[in-house]
Amino acid sequence: MSSSGAVHLVTGAASGIGADLADRLEERGDRVVRLTRDVVDLGDAAAVLAWAAAADLPRLDSLVHSAGTVDLSTVADLDLETWRRQLAVNLTAPAVLTAALLPALRRARGTVVFVNSSAGLVANATWSAYAASKFGLRALADSLRAEEAEHGVRVTSVFPSRTATPMQQKVHDQEGRTYDASRWIRPSTVTETILHVLDLPADAVLPEITLRPV
């Protein structure tokens, strides 16, 4: 993808992978729309749709879903609001936002990137709600890829394992573990992977990429 005049929308762009990616895209001269919780609450689907309707994006070269929320709990202790919030932010918001912005993505023959998680491939104890949202996100990406190929819209799921972000520190706090960022994947490594996806020549698509720490 040429960076000249390219427009990208990045959710979760206030910190972690989303912020790092938005910074890199702007550094190379692209326009970035940073969707953060200060702009719209991704847990409120109606608010997300209203924001998208007012966004006035005639074309969109990429839509990167990097926002997410996690709260660990056993199934036995999982309260309804915790379940609903993770599904709303991690799955429903990407679905409704993508649907609303498809006309702009089709005009640009753009790329949709879902920043998923290793929890979207394997669900472990206390991760049921988060993993359910991420398994669903993979299904959303697979369906979207099949549906939008005829319009030239490419769809990639990226599955990073534990990455050194504020969310990972929160997870360690919930697990009662000491957080050591040096043990985990750097956000910049995930950013480099996403940039490779966005810059891939138009004759191919990378459906899925899994990243694990060494």
RABEL-V79110 format. One record per backbone hydrogen bond with DSSP energy under -0.5 kcal/mol. NH is the residue of the N-H (numbers start at 1). CO is the residue of the C=O. Records with the same first field share a line. If there is no record, write none. Layout:
NH = CO ; CO
//
This chain:
5 = 3
6 = 3
8 = 31
9 = 62
10 = 33
11 = 64
12 = 35
13 = 10 ; 35
15 = 12
18 = 15
19 = 12 ; 15
20 = 16
21 = 17
22 = 18
23 = 19
24 = 20
25 = 21
26 = 22
27 = 23
28 = 24
29 = 26
30 = 25
31 = 6
33 = 8
34 = 32
35 = 10 ; 33
36 = 34
39 = 36
40 = 36
42 = 40
44 = 41
45 = 43
48 = 44
49 = 45
50 = 46
51 = 47
52 = 48
53 = 49
54 = 50
55 = 51 ; 52
58 = 56
60 = 104
61 = 7
62 = 7
63 = 111
64 = 9
65 = 63 ; 113
66 = 64
73 = 126
78 = 74 ; 75
83 = 79
84 = 80
85 = 81
86 = 82
87 = 83
88 = 84
89 = 85
90 = 86
91 = 87
92 = 87
93 = 88
95 = 91
96 = 92
97 = 93
98 = 94
99 = 95
100 = 96
101 = 97
102 = 98 ; 99
105 = 101
106 = 102
107 = 103
108 = 104
109 = 105 ; 106
110 = 105
111 = 61
112 = 154
113 = 63 ; 111
114 = 112 ; 156
115 = 65 ; 113
116 = 114 ; 158
118 = 160
120 = 117
121 = 118
122 = 118
124 = 122
127 = 124
128 = 73
131 = 127
132 = 128
133 = 129
134 = 130
135 = 131
136 = 132
137 = 133
138 = 134
139 = 135
140 = 136
141 = 137
142 = 138
143 = 139
144 = 140
145 = 141
146 = 142
147 = 143
148 = 144
149 = 145
151 = 148
152 = 149
153 = 148
154 = 110 ; 152
156 = 112
157 = 207
158 = 114
159 = 209
160 = 158
161 = 211
164 = 185
165 = 163
169 = 165
170 = 166
171 = 167
172 = 168
173 = 169
174 = 170
175 = 171
176 = 172 ; 173
177 = 172
180 = 178
183 = 180
184 = 181
185 = 162
189 = 186
190 = 186
191 = 187
192 = 188
193 = 189
194 = 190
195 = 191
196 = 192
197 = 193
198 = 194
199 = 195
200 = 197
204 = 201
207 = 205
209 = 157
211 = 159
//
